[in-house]
Amino acid sequence: MTYNKIFNGDCLDLFSNIPDNTIDMCFADPPFNLNKKYNSYHDNMDVKQYLDWCSLWINEMVRVTKPSGSIFLHNIPRWLTHYSQILNEVAFFRHWIAWDAPTAPMGKSLQPGHYGVLFYTKKEKKSKIYELRAPHKRDRKTGRLQKDYGGKKDLLHPFGPLLSDVWTDIHRIRHNSKRDPHPCQLPIHLLERIILLSTDENDVVLDPFLGTGTTALAAKRLGRKYVGFELDEEYAVIATQKLEAENYQSCIGKYWVSVYRDETVTIRDKDWLGLSSFFEIPKPIRNIETIKISLNEKFLHETLNCNC
């Protein structure tokens, strides 16, 4: 099997080239069947036709995933309820991750406020899952913690809390003329978080709807191998060009992390002991006057683009 390559074609045809139990993590952000304007795909199927098609590629994702591996599906809640019915027959439910990403009001109903990410594993036991941490939420002006914590602030983890299944700290990408010509793009640090949650260095990440390359870019930055399928030739070319130009590695010392706008936004809990010496942690934590936990300029210059 060829790694670190984008394959242009229909994912159902390309899956036939992937042996059983060979991928560490599969992530899919498929068309939402909402009449989005893709170059090479008609995003307006009959509901039954759409769900029958989804069943085919979902089962292929599970087939190629290793026994220790994970499957992630990103979509709106409507379709995820159907996806879960398919996955419950062939994999094991772990979490419904609610990604706080409000959209425009849609008529006389509740305003959509999140996308979902289904998290399943191939097997019930011995799956590869890591606890993650994100920075404490602070007031922008004073830098003080937003939550009271009942007088127990001194007992908090210096970097930040363990992540729950509700993610409120990653913003949607607003599409405009300066971005790739693709109607549905995800933030790269969303994919980095998912990759840190479920894989190790040199593991293989597969995305059957790669678009313009976000999943593969996140995998490359984090020292993972990638396999991408993309139906549209233009999108596949854009993804390949971006990957060829990418030489950034998202690591601190020997530890893989996710960084957004010079701030570390996701770490593995098990790595904190080794990472702690790289951070300036104000003490005591209750008297923090800085807006965020930051890296000093020397560290940013010498370490963020290190060769891990």
C-alpha positions in Angstrom: 0.0 0.0 0.0 1.3 3.5 -0.9 1.3 6.0 1.9 1.6 9.8 1.9 -0.3 10.2 -1.4 -3.6 11.6 -2.6 -5.6 9.4 -5.0 -8.0 11.0 -7.4 -11.1 8.9 -7.9 -14.3 7.6 -6.4 -13.7 6.4 -2.8 -15.6 3.2 -3.3 -13.3 2.2 -6.1 -10.2 3.3 -4.3 -11.1 1.5 -1.1 -10.7 -1.8 -3.0 -7.0 -1.2 -3.0 -6.7 -1.0 0.8 -6.3 -4.3 2.6 -8.3 -5.2 5.7 -7.1 -4.0 9.1 -4.3 -1.7 7.8 -5.4 1.8 8.8 -4.9 3.2 12.3 -7.6 6.0 12.0 -10.2 6.8 9.4 -11.9 10.2 9.3 -14.7 11.2 7.0 -16.3 14.6 6.3 -18.6 13.5 3.5 -21.0 15.6 1.4 -24.0 16.7 3.6 -26.6 16.2 0.9 -27.6 19.8 1.3 -27.1 20.9 -2.3 -23.6 22.3 -1.7 -21.8 23.4 -4.9 -19.0 20.9 -5.3 -17.1 20.7 -8.6 -17.6 17.0 -9.4 -20.4 15.8 -7.1 -24.1 16.4 -7.2 -25.0 17.0 -3.5 -28.7 16.4 -3.7 -29.5 12.7 -3.7 -32.8 11.1 -2.7 -32.6 10.3 1.0 -32.6 6.5 0.6 -30.0 6.7 -2.2 -27.8 8.9 0.0 -28.0 6.6 3.0 -27.4 3.5 0.9 -24.3 5.1 -0.5 -23.2 6.2 3.0 -23.6 2.6 4.2 -21.2 1.4 1.6 -18.3 3.7 2.4 -18.8 3.6 6.2 -18.5 -0.2 6.1 -15.4 0.1 4.0 -13.9 2.5 6.6 -14.5 -0.1 9.3 -13.1 -2.9 7.2 -9.7 -1.2 6.5 -9.3 0.0 10.2 -7.0 -2.0 12.4 -8.5 -3.8 15.5 -6.9 -1.1 17.7 -8.0 1.8 15.4 -10.7 4.4 15.4 -13.4 5.7 13.0 -14.6 9.4 13.0 -17.5 10.8 11.0 -18.2 14.5 10.8 -21.6 15.8 9.8 -24.8 17.5 10.8 -26.9 15.7 13.5 -29.6 14.6 11.1 -27.2 12.3 9.2 -25.2 11.2 12.1 -28.3 9.6 13.7 -28.4 7.4 10.6 -24.6 6.9 10.5 -24.7 5.6 14.1 -27.3 3.0 13.1 -24.9 1.7 10.5 -21.8 1.8 12.8 -23.6 0.2 15.7 -23.7 -3.0 13.7 -20.0 -3.2 12.9 -18.1 -1.1 15.5 -18.2 0.2 19.0 -19.6 3.6 20.1 -17.2 5.8 22.1 -18.5 9.4 21.9 -20.7 11.9 20.1 -18.4 14.9 20.1 -20.4 18.2 19.9 -18.3 20.8 18.0 -19.8 24.2 19.0 -20.0 25.9 15.5 -23.2 28.0 15.2 -24.7 28.5 11.8 -27.3 30.9 10.4 -30.9 30.7 11.7 -33.0 28.2 9.6 -36.7 29.1 9.9 -39.0 28.4 12.8 -37.0 25.9 14.8 -34.0 25.8 17.1 -31.0 27.5 15.7 -28.3 24.9 14.7 -25.5 25.3 17.2 -23.1 22.4 16.6 -21.7 19.9 14.2 -21.3 16.3 15.4 -18.3 14.0 15.2 -19.1 10.4 15.8 -16.2 8.5 17.5 -16.2 4.7 17.1 -13.5 2.1 17.5 -13.1 -1.1 15.6 -13.0 -3.2 18.7 -14.5 -2.8 22.2 -11.2 -3.3 24.1 -7.6 -2.5 23.6 -8.3 0.5 21.4 -5.8 3.4 21.1 -7.4 6.4 22.9 -5.5 9.2 24.7 -6.7 11.8 27.2 -6.2 15.3 25.9 -5.9 18.7 27.6 -6.8 22.2 26.3 -5.8 25.6 27.9 -7.9 27.0 30.7 -10.5 29.5 29.5 -9.7 33.0 30.7 -11.2 36.5 30.6 -9.6 38.3 27.7 -9.0 41.5 29.6 -7.8 40.3 33.0 -6.6 36.8 32.1 -8.4 35.4 35.1 -10.1 32.0 35.0 -13.7 32.3 33.7 -15.0 29.6 36.1 -15.0 29.9 39.9 -14.1 26.2 40.6 -15.5 26.6 44.2 -12.3 27.8 45.7 -10.2 24.9 44.4 -8.2 26.8 41.7 -4.9 25.9 43.3 -5.7 22.2 42.6 -6.2 22.7 38.9 -3.8 21.3 36.3 -1.4 24.0 35.3 -2.0 23.7 31.6 -5.7 23.1 31.4 -8.6 20.7 31.9 -9.1 17.3 30.3 -11.2 17.6 27.2 -14.8 16.6 27.4 -17.0 15.6 24.4 -18.1 19.3 23.9 -15.6 21.4 22.0 -16.2 25.1 22.2 -12.7 26.4 21.5 -12.4 25.7 17.8 -14.1 28.1 15.4 -15.6 27.4 12.0 -13.8 28.5 8.8 -15.6 31.3 7.2 -15.4 30.8 3.4 -14.3 33.6 1.2 -12.5 34.3 -2.1 -9.0 34.0 -0.4 -9.6 30.4 0.7 -9.6 27.2 -1.3 -12.4 26.8 -3.8 -14.2 24.1 -1.7 -17.5 24.7 0.0 -16.9 22.7 3.2 -13.5 23.1 4.9 -12.6 22.2 8.4 -10.0 23.9 10.7 -6.7 22.1 10.7 -6.5 22.1 14.5 -9.8 20.2 14.7 -8.2 17.4 12.7 -5.0 17.7 14.8 -7.0 17.2 18.0 -8.7 14.1 16.6 -5.4 12.7 15.4 -3.8 13.3 18.8 -6.7 11.6 20.4 -6.4 8.3 18.5 -3.0 7.8 16.9 0.7 7.6 17.5 3.7 8.9 15.5 4.0 7.0 12.1 0.4 5.7 12.3 -1.7 5.8 9.1 -4.6 8.2 8.7 -7.1 7.8 5.9 -9.7 10.3 4.6 -12.0 9.1 1.8 -13.3 12.7 1.2 -10.1 14.6 1.4 -11.2 17.8 -0.4 -8.3 20.2 -0.4 -6.2 18.3 2.1 -6.9 19.4 5.7 -6.8 15.9 7.2 -3.6 14.9 5.3 -1.9 18.2 6.3 -2.8 17.6 10.0 -1.4 14.1 9.8 1.8 15.3 8.1 2.3 18.1 10.7 2.0 15.5 13.5 4.4 12.9 12.1 1.7 10.5 10.8 1.3 8.8 7.4 -1.7 9.6 5.4 -3.9 8.3 2.6 -6.4 10.6 0.9 -9.1 9.9 -1.7 -10.7 12.8 -3.6 -13.2 12.6 -6.4 -12.5 16.0 -7.9 -9.3 16.5 -9.8 -8.9 20.2 -9.0 -9.3 19.6 -5.3 -6.8 16.7 -5.4 -4.3 18.9 -7.2 -4.7 21.7 -4.6 -4.2 19.1 -1.8 -1.1 17.6 -3.4 0.5 21.1 -3.9 -0.2 22.1 -0.3 1.3 18.9 1.0 4.4 19.2 -1.1 4.9 22.7 0.2 4.3 21.8 3.9 7.4 21.4 6.0 6.0 22.5 9.4 6.0 19.9 12.2 3.7 20.6 15.2 5.9 19.5 18.1 7.5 20.8 21.2 10.7 19.0 21.9 9.8 15.4 21.2 6.1 15.8 21.9 3.4 16.3 19.3 1.0 19.1 20.0 -1.6 21.2 18.2 -0.7 24.9 17.9 -3.1 27.7 16.6 -1.9 31.3 16.3 1.2 30.6 18.3 -0.8 29.2 21.2 -0.7 25.5 22.1 -4.4 24.4 22.0 -4.2 20.6 22.5 -1.7 18.4 24.3 -1.8 14.8 25.5 -2.2 14.4 29.2 0.6 11.8 29.3 3.0 14.2 27.7 2.6 17.0 30.3 5.6 16.0 32.5 7.9 16.3 29.5 6.2 19.4 28.2 5.9 21.4 31.4 9.5 22.7 31.3 8.7 24.5 28.0 5.8 26.6 29.3 5.7 29.7 31.5 3.1 28.9 34.1 2.3 31.8 36.4 2.1 30.8 40.1 -0.2 30.6 41.9 -2.7 29.8 39.3 -5.5 31.9 41.0 -3.5 35.1 40.5 -2.7 34.8 36.7 -2.8 38.1 35.0 -1.8 37.0 31.5 -4.4 36.3 28.9 -3.1 32.9 27.9 -0.4 30.3 28.7 2.2 31.3 26.2 5.6 30.1 24.9 8.5 32.5 25.1 9.9 34.0 21.9 13.1 31.9 22.0 11.1 28.7 22.3 8.8 29.7 19.5 11.7 30.4 17.2 13.8 27.4 18.1 11.3 24.6 18.8 7.9 24.9 17.1 9.4 24.0 13.7 11.7 21.3 15.1 12.4 18.0 13.5 10.9 15.5 15.9 
